[in-house]
């Protein structure tokens, strides 16, 4: 038998790929990750299930690419409309750090509360815990690029003399992200804009240079 060759992703139909990604996201949002199947994704996308198996090893891998694809399309749409706000860095830099971080955290709250995004995100988070390889992909492809946006903005604030020079931006960003993630994961209390504003306010009290 000839050795198995990895599929050539460059030969994939972009229309079919996007249809499959969209189908995966919609199905997970409608019926949950556990009840989503490759067969169901294929039927929703109008392709054969073998097409999916040729391109992805699992439904988790499909969902991962669907998330990356969704982010790419959102960025392209924002750039086309001139609403990217933060330019290439993704987070606005108006000179008002509190306002800039508040805007981003409020947008994060909206995304996490969006049923179309919440269910797939929870599924990937859970799968990443039990599958180290998938978890590493989740961090590399989805989480780390977002974290770097905060690092860039906080470093700019340091250079402007607003944030203390002894602050490590990688640690500081966790003060902003972790509370939202904790409340969202545990569903302990509502995740609201007001809560995001309080997180920004309390965090900046420890980060900003005091007059």
CORJO-V702467 format. One record per pair of residues at least 4 apart in sequence whose ideal C-beta (glycine too) atoms are under 7 Angstrom apart, sorted by the first residue. I is the first residue (numbers start at 1). GAP is how many residues later the second one is. If there is no record, write none. Layout:
# CORJO-V702467
<<I/GAP> <I/GAP>>
This chain:
# CORJO-V702467
<<7/47> <7/48> <9/46> <12/4> <12/5> <12/43> <13/4> <14/4> <15/4> <16/4> <16/31> <16/35> <17/4> <18/4> <18/51> <19/4> <19/26> <19/27> <19/28> <20/4> <20/21> <20/25> <20/27> <20/32> <20/42> <21/4> <21/44> <21/45> <21/48> <22/4> <23/4> <23/18> <23/21> <23/22> <24/4> <24/17> <24/35> <24/38> <24/39> <24/42> <25/4> <25/41> <25/45> <25/91> <25/95> <26/4> <26/18> <27/4> <27/9> <27/13> <27/14> <27/17> <28/4> <28/5> <28/8> <28/35> <28/91> <28/92> <28/95> <29/86> <29/87> <29/90> <29/91> <31/4> <31/5> <32/4> <32/87> <33/86> <33/90> <36/4> <36/5> <36/23> <37/4> <37/22> <38/4> <38/11> <38/14> <38/15> <38/21> <39/4> <39/10> <40/4> <41/4> <41/11> <41/18> <41/21> <42/5> <42/6> <42/7> <42/9> <42/10> <47/4> <47/5> <49/4> <50/4> <51/4> <52/4> <52/10> <56/5> <56/6> <57/4> <59/4> <60/4> <60/67> <60/71> <60/74> <61/4> <62/4> <63/4> <63/57> <63/60> <63/61> <64/4> <64/60> <64/73> <64/74> <64/77> <65/4> <66/4> <67/4> <67/53> <67/57> <67/75> <68/4> <68/73> <68/74> <69/4> <70/4> <71/4> <72/4> <73/4> <74/4> <75/4> <76/4> <77/4> <78/5> <78/6> <79/5> <85/7> <86/4> <86/5> <86/6> <86/7> <89/4> <89/60> <89/63> <89/64> <90/59> <91/9> <91/13> <91/58> <91/59> <91/62> <92/8> <92/11> <93/7> <93/60> <93/63> <94/5> <94/6> <96/4> <97/4> <97/60> <97/65> <97/107> <98/4> <98/102> <98/106> <99/4> <100/4> <100/53> <101/4> <101/75> <101/99> <102/4> <102/94> <102/95> <102/98> <103/4> <104/4> <105/4> <105/71> <105/75> <105/91> <105/94> <105/95> <106/4> <106/87> <106/90> <107/4> <108/4> <108/72> <109/4> <109/71> <109/82> <109/83> <109/84> <109/87> <110/4> <111/6> <112/6> <112/72> <112/79> <113/5> <113/78> <114/4> <115/4> <117/4> <118/4> <119/4> <120/4> <121/4> <122/4> <123/4> <124/4> <124/14> <127/4> <127/7> <128/6> <128/7> <128/10> <129/6> <131/4> <132/4> <133/4> <134/4> <135/4> <136/4> <137/4> <138/4> <138/5> <139/4> <139/5> <140/4> <143/4> <144/4> <147/4> <147/26> <148/4> <149/4> <150/4> <150/23> <150/26> <151/4> <151/18> <151/19> <151/22> <152/4> <153/4> <154/4> <154/9> <154/15> <154/18> <154/19> <155/4> <155/14> <156/4> <157/5> <157/6> <158/5> <158/7> <158/9> <161/48> <162/46> <162/47> <163/4> <163/44> <163/45> <163/46> <164/43> <164/45> <167/5> <167/40> <168/4> <169/4> <172/35> <173/4> <174/4> <175/28> <176/23> <176/24> <176/27> <177/4> <178/4> <179/4> <179/20> <180/4> <180/11> <180/16> <180/19> <181/4> <182/4> <183/5> <183/6> <183/8> <184/7> <191/4> <193/4> <194/4> <195/4> <196/4> <197/4> <198/4> <199/4> <200/4> <201/4> <203/4> <204/4>>
